[in-house]
Amino acid sequence: MRYRGILVAALVLGISNMASAAAEEVRLGVVDLQKALQTVDSGKKAKATLEKEFNEKKKQLQTEEEAIKKMTEEFKKQSLVLSEEAKNRKQGEIQDRMMKYRELFGKSQFDIQTRERELTEPIIVKLRGIVEDLGTKKGYTIIFEKNENNVLYSQKKDDITEEVIKVFNGKNG
């Protein structure tokens, strides 16, 4: 009995909230911030800068990787004529170089991720500001970020991504 009373009260409250919400127009929108980031001029410049820096680090890593392979091949060729002490020393050198390579690889990944955040964060902040301004000016109740995980479907008319890109490029071009 007690639960029935709570259920009835919840239903009455829900229906009254729905009625007041129906009286106001609810306007929903979506924006693909990732697409906007990759499309705006500043985003393209950031991506080009990041790719250039990534390729430089990749070259550095490839050079070191090739040097380690060469060391390993030379060691294999020489191992038959080397003494145990010389073999151990050479193996130690190769292992040290491999550890330094792994550290360099990890540091490079961290540096690229950090640099990506440095380059894109200011752009995303501006994009979000534009979304907020458009939401206010055009009377949107809610604007969702469109991606595969959040918005499975939306009508084309509700997508403001292209408008956000135009406004951004107009202000920052």
Summary of the structure (lengths in Angstrom):
residues: 173
radius of gyration: 29.0
end to end distance: 66.0
largest distance: 92.1
contacts: 432
relative contact order: 0.17
helix: 79%
strand: 5%
